[in-house]
């Protein structure tokens, strides 16, 4: 596979582009948000479970119904994340 190596400066620049705002992962400078970003953040368990729940609560409120996903591949990740964060049981 292909490996991507980032310098410390590149990593710092990336972290200034992406941040949590109102419990959602957004990217600067437009404060854009999408369901895939929320799902990947929750699935990787970067945040504590309670913050992942808040993240997916905000995603459910602001980004559902899901639109614009070109493949069915992402839908199972969305469902998995909703189960893991106890949005669905």
N, C-alpha and C positions, 0 to 999 in steps of 0.2 A: 504494500500500500504506500500511499504518499504520506510523508511526514511533514508537518508544518512546524517550523521553529520560529518563535517570536523573541525579540530582544526584550529586556526589561522596559525600555522606553516604549516599545510597541504595546506591551501589556498594560502599562500605565495609561496610555492613550485610549485603549479599548475600555478600560474601567471607567474612564471619564465619559464615554459615550453611552454607557448603559447604567441605569440606576433604578431603584424602586421609587415610585411616586404613587401615593394613594394605594399602596399594596399591590401595584402592578409594575412589572418590568417594562421600562420604556427606554427608548434610545434618543439621544440628543442628535441634532439640535431641535428636532420637531416634536419631541415627546411622543413618538409613534409607539404603538403597542400592537401585538398580534397574538393570537392564541398559541401559535407554535412556540414563540419565545417563552410564554408562561408555562407551557407543558414541559419544554426541555429544562427550564429552571427547576420545576418541581420534581421531575423524574431523576435529575442528577443529585437531588437532595443536598444542594448547596446551602439551602436555608433550613432552619429548624422546622419540624413538622407543623407547628402552629402557624408559622409564617407562610409555609406552603399552602395551608388551608386558606389563609387570608388572600394569598395570591390567586388561588383558584376561585374563591368566592368573588373576588373582583373581576376575574375573567368571565365567570358565569354571568355576572351582572352587566358587564360592558361589552363582551365580545361574542355572546351567543344570541341568536343561532349562528353557528359557524358558517362562514361564506368564503368562497375564493380558494378553497383547497383543491388543487388540481388532481391529486391522487388519493385513493382510499387509504394509502399507507399511514397517513397522519391520523386518521380517525381512530385507529386502535390505540395509538399513543394518548389521544385525548381521553378516551374511555378509561384506559389504565390509570391515568393521572387522577381522574375524577374518583375512581375507586380507592386509589392509594391515599388520597387526601380526604377520604370519607365524604365526598360530595354525593356519591352514589353508594347504595348498600344493597 
